[in-house]
Amino acid sequence: MTDGVLPLALTQGDPAGIGPDIALQAWLKRREYGLPPFLYLGDPAVLQVRARLLELDVAIVETDANQASEVFDRALPVLSIPTGTDVLAGKPHVANARATIGAIETAVSMCLAGDVRAVVTNPIAKSVLYEAGFGFPGHTEFLADLAAKATGNSVMPVMMLAGPKLKAVPVTIHIPLKDVPGALSEALIVDTCRIVARDLTARFGLASPRLAVAGLNPHAGENGAIGQEDDDIIHPAIRHLRDEGIDAFGPLPADTMFHDDARSRYDVAICMYHDQALIPAKALGFDDSVNVTLGLPFIRTSPDHGTAFGLAGSGFAKETSLVAALQMAARMSTTTETAR
C-alpha cells in the first residue's frame, strides 16, 4: 500500500455482530481485492478474540490516521475505542452501545477534519441503541445530525443502494406503507432528485445523470384510474426537475423498470418507498450492493446487510458487501478530488 495515502475510516458497528468478522476477513484478502488502506475504529480486544474464534491469523496494531496507511500492508490498523465490557459474538448488549456510537462520531469528526478519505460503517443494531437512549431512526439520520452540528448547515441525507446492475433511491424510507402517500410531496421528490443528480455528478463522475422516476401506484396510476398521486404529485415534480435541467423522466410503472433493457436507459431509479427500491436492488446484487448516503458533506458507504448476530463468530459471514463498500468509498473520494 502507498504511504501518505489517507485511509478510509471503518467503524466497528455493533461489536457483537459480524462487523469484526468481515473487517478481519477483508484485511486478510486486501491484496486479492486490491483494497485501499482503512483504519478500523473499535475495540482491538474484540478483534483479537474474534480472530482467535475464527482461527484467523491477523496482526493488529493500535495506531491513528497518520500511520494507518503505512501500517496497513503488514497489520490491521486500529484506532482504539474500547467497549469497556466483555463482548460475546452473537450476543448484543446495551453496554456496548456507547462504543458503537463513539466509533461513528469519531469517524465523522476525522473525515470532516480531513484526516481520512471517507467513512465506511459496519452494521448497527438499532434496537440495542434505542435501549441506550439513541434518539435517531438509524445510521443515516444520525450521520446527518452530526454533519449539521459540525458545519452549521442543514443536511438532507438521501439513501442510495448501489450495485453493479442497479442504483436505486427510496424517496421515503422507514415508514409504514400506509403512510407513504401522505408523506410524499412534490417538494420532497424534487429535493431528493436534486441531491441525487448533484452527487452522481460530484461523487460518481456522471456529467448528466439520467433519473428514472417510479410511479407510486400500479401502472403509475393509469391516468388516475388507480390513484391520483402519480398525476398530482410525481408528474409535477418531474416537470419541475426537467425545467431545472435535470434529466428526470416518468412516472414509470415500477413493474417494468428493472429488467435489463429498461435499466440500460437510466443511471438511477428514484422509487417512492423502501421496498420498491430495495427489493430490486437486493435481488440484482445481494452480496455486492452498497448503501451510500448522498447529501452529506463527506462520503459514507456501508455494507448492504445487517448485524447478522446469528453468523457472528461462525466463519460463515461474507465480507463481499463490505469489500464493495470500501472500494466504492475509495472510488468516490478519488472522483470527488478530481472534480475539485
ZIHUKA-V7031 format. One record per helix or strand. SS is the DSSP state (@ for helix, = for strand). FROM is the first residue (numbers start at 1). TO is the last residue. If there is no record, write none. Layout:
ss-><SS	SS>
from-><FROM	FROM>
to-><TO	TO>
This chain:
ss-><=	@	@	=	@	=	@	=	=	=	@	=	@	@	=	=	@	@	=	@	@	=	@	@	=	@	=	=	@	@>
from-><8	19	30	38	44	60	65	76	88	91	94	119	126	139	158	167	177	186	210	218	229	247	254	260	268	274	290	300	309	320>
to-><11	28	33	42	54	62	72	80	88	91	112	121	131	151	162	170	183	202	214	221	243	252	256	263	271	285	294	303	311	339>
